[in-house]
Amino acid sequence: MSPQSSGKGDIEPVDETRELEIIEVREGSFGVHDTGDTSGFGGLRRPVAMPGPSSPPFGGWFDDVHDRLANLTADANPIEKVVVDRGELTLFIRRDALVDVVTHLRNDEKLRFEFCSSISGVHYPGDDGRELHVVYHLLSMSYRRRIRLEVTTSDDDRHIPSVVSVYPTADWHERETWDFFGVIFDGHPALTRILMPDDWIGHPQRKDYPLGGIPVEYKGSTVPSPEHRRSYS
């Protein structure tokens, strides 16, 4: 099936020589430092590597979508970079241009990404000035295509425009991303917690959120929660 009908570009093998962006080096099994973990996983070190930017031509309909969007938004120049990886297209978009971009993606007759199927957050503490990423998955039912948008912001300024006015399905997705990562979606009609209790303190999927846990007592002994365990090193 061709890329034009399958919704993806040609599936390409992973290029081992491709430039990667190392945004941090994660220590331990969960990237948590100085917990006193005695499991042995505390000595693990793993780089967090992201695919680097791709250069045109991107292949198949990817070029059509990119070029059409670039022409529609030429004055704003909203596309920071393009990443084509594992047969998928990701457009990194400047946050102040996000609403304009998704409006064109939904309404333009040659794009027609009518449905926002998912919005999620990611916290990269080592990505200085871009610690918070918000990822949008868009589907064109007209052309059977899927693309991904990614918007970044800093921990010191957690504001990103809401896209609820363009995609009503974004309502609960943005609430969940606020609930778990603390991203404030400006313009959201009711940005409240959706899974955690209203009086919950903090955002539990951030990497700097305490591991927590409940001390377990058995046969007169107690196993403390992970961040309170002693270290033997």
Sequence and secondary structure as in RCSB ss.txt:
>XXXX:A:sequence
MSPQSSGKGDIEPVDETRELEIIEVREGSFGVHDTGDTSGFGGLRRPVAMPGPSSPPFGGWFDDVHDRLANLTAD
ANPIEKVVVDRGELTLFIRRDALVDVVTHLRNDEKLRFEFCSSISGVHYPGDDGRELHVVYHLLSMSYRRRIRLE
VTTSDDDRHIPSVVSVYPTADWHERETWDFFGVIFDGHPALTRILMPDDWIGHPQRKDYPLGGIPVEYKGSTVPS
PEHRRSYS
>XXXX:A:secstr
  HHHHSS       TTS EEEEEEEESSSS  S    SSGGG EEEEEEE    S   TTHHHHHHHHHHHTTT
T  EEEEEEETTEEEEEE GGGHHHHHHHHHH TTT   EEEEEEEEE TTSTT  EEEEEEEEETTTTEEEEEE
EEEBTTB EEE  TTT TTHHHHHHHHHHHH  EEET S    SSS TT  S TTSTTS      EEETTEEE  
GGG     
